[in-house]
Amino acid sequence: MWETLGRIMALTLMLGLFTPSAGATTAEEKQQFTVTGVEVDETAADAAQARLKAIEQAQIKAFAELAKRLAGESGGAIMATLPPADVGRMMASLSVEDERSAPGRYIGKLTISFLPAKVREAFLAKGIDLAAGNDGILLIPVWVDGGAEPVIWDDNPWRRAVVGLNLPAGSVPFRLPLGDTQDWSAFSTPDQATPETIGPLLSRYKATKAVLMLAEQDQTGIRVRLVALSAQPTLSFEKTYPLSDISLTEAAAEAANALSQNWQGAGGATPETPPAGPLAALAGAPQALEATLMFTSPEQLAQIRQNLLTAAGVQGMDLVQIMVGGAIVRINHTGTMQELHLALGSRGLELVELSSGWTIRPY
């Protein structure tokens, strides 16, 4: 039963891969149009049918949450009238965070990503122009553990707590950095965060303001404070929480809420011209690379596709030709070949140039 379901899911993912792309999607957009932690609990005649039913419900729940984040409660209510079939056509990818099954029942937690261009079209058809507001607040979590060196871009408990709030593209236009090589190039310590180094990040993430969210842990607790890196009137937040993972989540939510109220109280963000910096053109012009993508099963293809599309600088992937044991694909990306090689390597993929041309294969 599960083998059959697995093939159904794999086929679905393959069809998603081979569907013509609706325009290039940046890594930032992928993050902004992704909803994590979608919980489902469905029953049906058997576990396989329950899982398919759960996936359909997960799409609807995820889109409802995304709609509220993008256009507030009123916009979410308008988009709730969209038929489930239309929601399904906007889904870009699905991944399982956690799942359990029993006879006739499926319980899971899923991550759903939507196609930004399709979502914008759907909103525009309902009279909501998402492109109207493009000024945002860039939140940069900084974690300091017991007097150690500050951690900004690497994975850490504080960053996970902030990301878990699903803040990007909300009614208050928060932006969260990806923490990739481009972000590292801007600065690596809080002391280096100046208007000059922040400028390229503001341009990259379409933000007009930047705020450091500092969390410093010691034996007495976790001290959280906000530090504005650009003009932000009356910004003030500082609080100490007891030591626990729950405290981190609570602290992240309270800090974001304080910043949200500050932003709304100021009447929203006022567009500013981000300061120019020497790294402003790091992203570069989009390029296309045709390569052989090696895989041995639909399941492996689904995983490779997910890893590839989340690599820094990769904007999309189109099918050119299917063949035994792989496919010819066209990768749309920014940056140099060396940067692409490093980005794919961080996702467990090897980019090599053989006599037959470029090849991408899992390590």
Summary of the structure (lengths in Angstrom):
residues: 363
radius of gyration: 21.4
end to end distance: 30.4
largest distance: 61.8
contacts: 1139
relative contact order: 0.12
helix: 39%
strand: 29%
